[in-house]
Amino acid sequence: MQGIAITGWQRYDHLSVLCELLPVAIPSLASCLETLCQGSFSKESQTKVTETLGISTVEVKDMVSKPCAASCSAYPGQRLAKLVVELSELLQSEELRFLDTNMFVKGWFTPYHRQRKIVNPLMAQQIQHQATALLTAVELKVEAVRQEMVQFFHESTAQEWIAQHVSAVLEPIRRLLEDIQVAIQEVLPPSFNF
């Protein structure tokens, strides 16, 4: 008996986290199928896959930098793939290491300051402004990903993916903003509007 079995899944089992998003994986799947049909993955095979899907590259991470006109794409998951790549880049950016690298946080709102709820109001305002702007930028991208995901998946799947990939990264910034607000309320008189 000879043959080839092709399998695919989104989860390792029914109770595990999502390990793959099919719309994002279509270029990889198409490349694998073309390799299977041709016996190897050549330049011609790659060209056939990109032309069939209407994409500029089979590398999902490169789709952002080498976009194809939306009208030429036959690949329904292309927008989701681009958004996931953009979000992943944002989540891995140096900018998002806010607590570790921001001079105002490192100098004026350390764990010592947070624990004792002491803060210079001017520095707190600077930290709040930067952290809020960063959080807002990420949340806007997350919402774009969620809106695109629900075109392919149930809302609960989109929420699960976001919880698994985004929430843990943003939680420290949210806690920082909460702690700053508490510290400001401790330092400033109640009548002061900050």
N, C-alpha and C positions, 0 to 999 in steps of 0.2 A: 504494500500500500504506500503510495506516495501522494503528496499534496502539500498545500500551504494553507494554514489557518490564519485568518486575519481577525484579530479581536480589538476591541477598544472599550474604554470605560471612562467615566467621569470620576468615579470613586474606587478606592481599593476594595471596599465592601460597603454595605448599606449604612453602616454607622460611622464611617470615616469621613474626613473632610474632603471637599472637592479637590481633586488633583489635576483636573484638566477642564478647560472650557472648550467644547467642540467648535464653536465659531472661530475661536482664536487658533485652534489646532488644524483647521482645514488645509492651510498651505503645507503643513508637515504631513498630513494624511495623504494629500494629493501627490506629494513628492515620493512618499513610500509606495503608493500604488503604481506610480510611473516607473519607479525603480524595479518593482516586482515585474511589471510588464516587459520592461526593456532588459532586465538583467543587471543593469548598473544605472547610476545616476550621472548622466553626462550633461554637457552644456545644452545639447539638443533637448534632453529630458527637462531640464530646468526651464528652458524657453517654452516648451509645450505647457508646462504647469502654469507659468506666469501668464501666458497668453490665454489659456483656458479660464483661469480665475480672474483675468483682467487686473493683475497686480504687477507692480514693478519689480518685486523681489519675493522669494519664498521665505526670507528671513523676516519674521514678524517684527522683530525689534527695529529693522531697517525701514519698515513701511512708513514710519513717521518722517524720516529724513528723505525718503525717495517716494513721494506720493504719486499716485496715479489719479487721473481725473475721475471724479465720482461716476461720471457717465460711462466710463470704459470698464468699470468693475462688474464682473459677473459673480463676485464673491460676496455673499450676503453678510458675512461676519467681519468684513474688512473694517468697518467703522468701530466695532467693538474691539477688534484687535488693536487698532491704533490708540483708542482711548485707554485700554489696559496697559499698553506700553508707556504712554504718556504718564499715567497714574503711577506706574511702577518706578519710572524715572524720578518723578516728584517725591515719592515715598523714600527713595534711596538717595535723594539729593543731600548735599552738605547743609543746605539751608534748613532742612528738617531736623538736623541734629542740634536744634535750637538750644536745648538745655545744656548740651555739652560744650557748645562753641560760642554762645552769645556772651559778649563781654559784660553786658548789664546784668544778666542772670548770674554769671560767674563772680561778679564783683559786688552786687547789691541785693541779690535774692538767692543766696546759697541755701542748702538744707538747714544750716544754722539759723538763718533769717526766717525761713519758712516755719521752722518748728516754734520759734519764739514770736512769730507774727509781727516782725519789725521790718519796716521798709521805708526808704526815702520816697515820698510821694512823687517827686519828679522822675526818679528812676523807674518807679512802678508804672507811671504813665508811658514811658518809653518801652518798657517790656510788654505792657499790655497792647500797645499799638502794634509792635512787631509780631507778637504771638497771634493776635487776632487776625492780622492781615495774612499771615502764613496759614492759619487754620481755615480761614475763609477761602483762600485759593485752593487748598486741598479739598475742602468740602464741595466746592463747585465742580471740580473734576470728578469727585466721587459720585455726585448726583448725575453728571453726564454719563458715567459708566453705568450707574443703576438704571437710568432711563433706557439706555441701549440694551442692557442685559434683559430687561423685561420684554423686549421684542422677541427673545429666544427662550427665556426661562420663566418659570413662575416667580412671583415676587419674593417668596421665601428663599428661593435659591440665590437670588441677587442679594438679599439681606445676609444670607449665610456667607457668601463670598466676601462681601464687604467686611463683615465681622471678623473673618479669618485673616484678611489681608490688609485691612486699613485700621480698624479700631485700636489694635495694640500700639500702633505707631502714633496715633493721634492722642491717645489717652494721657500721656505725660504732659502734653501741651495744655489739654483741657484742665488737668489737675493744677498746673502752674497758674492758669488764669483764675481758677477758683481760689487758690491759696493767696494770690495777689489781692483779690477782692476782699478776702477775709482780713488780710494784714492791713489793707487801706482802711477798712472800717474800724480796726483797732487803733490806728494811729490818728486818724482825722476825726474831728467832732462830727456828731450825727447830722448837724445842719449843713455841713460842707458837701457840696455836690461835686463828685469827682468823676 
